[in-house]
Amino acid sequence: MSKPIVAIVGRPNVGKSTLFNRIGQKRVSIVDDMPGVTRDRIYLDAEWLQHEFTMIDTGGIEFDESNHILSSMRKQASIAVEEADVIVFVVDGRAGLTSSDEEVGRLLRGAKKPVVLAVNKVDSPQREMDIYEFYQMGLGDPIGISASNALNLGDLLDAVVAAFPEET
């Protein structure tokens, strides 16, 4: 059986590439505060508790049809979602639930694939309450993480590998 594929998706600047690099234990994706730095799909093999898998980092999903680059980035993310066995949907706990998050959530529910909701930037006990508003997305239990500080990544990866398809 081939390795399961995990797509990391979300709107721009929520920490997708930071999470990708942290799990893969390599600096493959460029991390920058400027939106749109990641545009194409980037692949990297990773492992968690003897489960090997391939991750896909994607550019931010934006629904602005007038911008060709944003449209192309959304198309690349859609291809990653189609390829994936499991989707990690990264949102920004500091910014809270946005209308763009809700649109991405609708898109992912339509994919009919397991989605693990990662609320990033929950990097202190005071920020732990930030995850609760994301329950209203209807994507299961949100997992509060800090990709930059490697907080709760074990919980996130446990949820990801639990959603892998059964081996044949």
C-alpha positions as CSV (number, residue, x, y, z in Angstrom):
1,M,0.0,0.0,0.0
2,S,1.3,3.5,-0.8
3,K,1.8,6.0,2.0
4,P,-1.3,8.0,3.1
5,I,-1.3,11.6,1.9
6,V,-2.0,14.5,4.2
7,A,-2.9,17.9,2.7
8,I,-2.4,21.0,4.9
9,V,-4.9,23.7,3.8
10,G,-6.3,27.0,5.1
11,R,-6.4,30.7,4.3
12,P,-3.2,32.7,3.9
13,N,-0.9,33.3,6.9
14,V,-2.4,30.9,9.4
15,G,0.8,28.9,9.7
16,K,0.4,26.1,7.2
17,S,4.1,26.2,6.1
18,T,5.4,26.5,9.6
19,L,3.4,23.4,10.6
20,F,4.6,21.6,7.4
21,N,8.2,22.3,8.2
22,R,7.8,21.4,11.9
23,I,6.2,18.0,11.2
24,G,8.6,17.2,8.4
25,Q,11.5,18.3,10.6
26,K,13.0,20.2,7.6
27,R,12.8,23.8,6.4
28,V,11.3,23.0,3.0
29,S,8.5,25.6,2.7
30,I,9.3,29.3,2.9
31,V,7.8,30.9,5.9
32,D,7.0,34.7,5.6
33,D,4.5,37.1,6.9
34,M,3.7,38.2,3.3
35,P,0.7,36.3,2.0
36,G,1.1,34.3,-1.2
37,V,4.7,33.1,-0.7
38,T,3.6,29.4,-1.0
39,R,1.8,29.1,-4.3
40,D,2.3,25.6,-5.6
41,R,2.0,22.3,-3.8
42,I,5.1,21.2,-1.9
43,Y,5.5,17.5,-0.9
44,L,7.5,16.1,2.0
45,D,7.6,12.6,3.6
46,A,7.1,12.5,7.4
47,E,6.5,9.9,10.1
48,W,4.6,9.8,13.4
49,L,4.7,6.7,15.7
50,Q,5.9,4.4,12.9
51,H,3.2,5.7,10.5
52,E,4.8,7.0,7.4
53,F,2.9,9.5,5.2
54,T,3.4,12.2,2.6
55,M,2.4,15.8,3.4
56,I,1.4,18.5,1.0
57,D,1.8,22.1,1.8
58,T,-0.5,24.5,-0.1
59,G,-0.8,28.2,-0.6
60,G,-3.6,30.0,1.1
61,I,-7.2,29.4,-0.1
62,E,-8.8,32.7,-1.1
63,F,-12.0,33.1,-3.0
64,D,-11.2,36.3,-4.9
65,E,-12.0,35.5,-8.6
66,S,-10.4,38.7,-9.9
67,N,-6.9,37.8,-8.9
68,H,-5.2,35.3,-11.2
69,I,-2.5,34.3,-8.6
70,L,-5.1,33.7,-5.8
71,S,-7.2,31.7,-8.2
72,S,-4.2,29.6,-9.2
73,M,-3.3,29.0,-5.5
74,R,-6.9,27.9,-4.8
75,K,-6.7,25.5,-7.8
76,Q,-3.4,24.0,-6.4
77,A,-5.0,23.6,-3.0
78,S,-8.0,21.9,-4.6
79,I,-5.8,19.4,-6.3
80,A,-4.1,18.7,-3.0
81,V,-7.5,18.0,-1.3
82,E,-8.4,15.6,-4.1
83,E,-5.1,13.7,-3.7
84,A,-5.3,13.6,0.1
85,D,-6.5,10.8,2.4
86,V,-6.7,13.2,5.3
87,I,-6.9,17.0,5.3
88,V,-5.5,19.2,8.1
89,F,-7.4,22.5,8.0
90,V,-5.3,25.2,9.7
91,V,-7.0,28.3,11.2
92,D,-5.6,31.2,13.2
93,G,-6.8,31.1,16.8
94,R,-5.7,34.7,17.4
95,A,-7.7,36.1,14.5
96,G,-10.7,33.9,15.4
97,L,-13.2,32.4,13.0
98,T,-13.4,34.4,9.8
99,S,-15.8,34.3,6.8
100,S,-12.9,32.9,4.7
101,D,-12.5,30.1,7.2
102,E,-16.2,29.3,6.9
103,E,-15.9,29.2,3.1
104,V,-12.9,26.9,3.2
105,G,-14.8,24.7,5.8
106,R,-17.7,24.4,3.3
107,L,-15.3,23.4,0.6
108,L,-13.7,20.8,2.8
109,R,-17.0,19.3,3.9
110,G,-17.9,18.8,0.3
111,A,-14.7,16.8,-0.2
112,K,-16.1,14.0,2.0
113,K,-12.7,13.2,3.4
114,P,-11.5,13.2,7.1
115,V,-10.7,16.7,8.2
116,V,-8.6,17.5,11.3
117,L,-9.1,21.1,12.4
118,A,-5.9,22.6,13.8
119,V,-6.3,26.0,15.6
120,N,-2.8,27.4,15.3
121,K,-1.2,30.2,17.3
122,V,-2.6,28.8,20.6
123,D,0.8,29.4,22.3
124,S,-0.1,30.2,25.9
125,P,-2.7,29.1,28.4
126,Q,-4.5,32.4,27.9
127,R,-5.1,31.5,24.2
128,E,-6.5,28.0,24.9
129,M,-10.1,29.4,25.0
130,D,-9.6,30.5,21.4
131,I,-10.4,27.1,20.0
132,Y,-14.0,26.9,21.2
133,E,-15.6,29.2,18.6
134,F,-14.3,26.8,15.9
135,Y,-16.7,24.1,17.0
136,Q,-19.4,25.9,15.1
137,M,-17.7,24.9,11.8
138,G,-19.0,21.4,12.3
139,L,-15.7,19.7,11.5
140,G,-15.2,17.8,14.8
141,D,-13.1,18.7,17.8
142,P,-10.6,21.5,17.0
143,I,-7.1,20.9,18.3
144,G,-5.3,23.9,19.7
145,I,-1.6,24.0,18.5
146,S,1.3,26.3,18.2
147,A,3.3,25.2,15.1
148,S,6.1,27.7,15.8
149,N,6.5,26.4,19.4
150,A,5.6,22.7,18.6
151,L,2.8,22.7,21.2
152,N,0.2,19.9,21.0
153,L,1.6,18.6,17.7
154,G,1.5,15.1,19.1
155,D,-2.3,15.4,19.7
156,L,-2.7,16.7,16.2
157,L,-0.6,14.0,14.6
158,D,-2.5,11.3,16.7
159,A,-5.7,12.6,15.2
160,V,-4.2,12.6,11.7
161,V,-2.9,9.0,11.8
162,A,-6.2,7.8,13.4
163,A,-8.0,9.1,10.3
164,F,-5.7,7.2,7.9
165,P,-7.5,4.6,5.7
166,E,-7.2,1.0,6.9
167,E,-4.3,-0.8,5.5
168,T,-5.2,-3.7,3.2
